[in-house]
Amino acid sequence: MRFEACLLSAFILLVSWPAHGQSDPAGFNAVIDVTSGVSVGGSVGSDTQVNLFGGGLIEPGFEVGISGGSTTNIEVNVFGGVVGAGFEANQGATVNVLGGVINPDFLVRGGGAVNIQDGVIAGDVAAILNGQIEIAGGEFNGPVNGFVGSITNITGRSFAFDGQDVTSLLPPNEPFDILFRGGVISGEFVDGTPFSFDVNGIFVDGQDFWDNAAKLTITPVPEPTSAALLLVMGAGVWRRR
């Protein structure tokens, strides 16, 4: 019985990828649930969690944390609804996009982070000065911009450079630095959704862009079926011994 339990645990670890989601609300002093017909505007500070659901609205110009400040432990979870234009995530802020619609001028900076796993990105998403963007899913109808000092990682099942598949050449589950600028990175996100980003090194409004002083990485994760097969085969050999 102990063997089977260990095997199950190993399988879960092997096929998992670094998904991001809602933290325990008990870890925050204030929890704001934005449900259908409800809107929230202005700004939020330290020790606050905001949860946006279908039919809810985060008003344009919403600010999470203080730019250049020392705010901590702020989380915004977008399960549905609409995030208005001009959203800003600053120091100590983590934004998990699991659905909904993200409108243009979405900015992450100063130690803030956004994890995009699903939803519709209707406009530009940008990071600057230690702002972090993690992309593992979603429908992108606007550009991604990585300015000076930003960090962007794209997680997927497969990757290609200018149409040439390079997945097998990349170390699994490890970020691979993209040092060049120019060309196209395409592939499939973890859920199988196709994606394509232009790796432009010169900023042009409305196009993807990563500054030479920005960090861009891609992280391939194995297909669950392949990982499961390897695990079962290895476990069988180990048990026979």
Steps between C-alpha positions, in 0.01 A plus 500: 500500500787732581648440152175594326469818708857603414434422135192723497686784668785473253257500208330816621834676541626387161205611290427815694605848391533816708136603497396804700167553671313652790670499838315431823290811575587455868847628415370853436360770724245604236327292231298670227275276289386676184196302388246551221372858489770622740796722417811610686719801423781711635782303661579233758795469737682238705338180634208514255349240269267593214299226323328593173217274382278485192293817456727702730714798403835639608469862395751668266813637664494254790831498691622200699770600746701821492739583219847528651356416842537212743160332482487123560267200484249619240321255270250548218331190355311545174260207458265690267359844445683798352820678600482861381774674305798648683535230769831521692663233717781632717732390782367198692214431256424166337230479233367160391304512176287185481221638280316817415604785271810714550474839330794704361779677688550223757829585673715298743800666663719541807488139623141429399414176318222380270431132425286455189347153467172571322268780400497749215780755483326772300787749492862554590664348807831655607763452769778735607759534777483155666142442393438133418270336244439123506302377198360145489169550320243750383387661176727791406341767283755765591879522534725399788770757579805429716679825577833556678541289813191287443471121508274294272465122495287300256407146608375254240486144369683584177713779354618603156733774376389642165292188440778253585405273792768509771314334787724194506810722523383677814555373858157405643362697794790748488485861378702553183632850438410665170801719430417595143256762376314457175293213364196323641452266796194279462364176641230372732422602854459238772131454414576453130398851390728627220697822549736721302712795617728723295835551671548859389797686645378840379183641652212556258161586644260208470768233459669257739828634634781393733779743575856365487518583872187293571509131592297264280487125564298203379428192712391173335298254707458134398177357364316317784471178297874486429585577861260237627647238267855571612396489865315171469786337306756620750290392796455156348874451456568622854240265647631194313842568649 
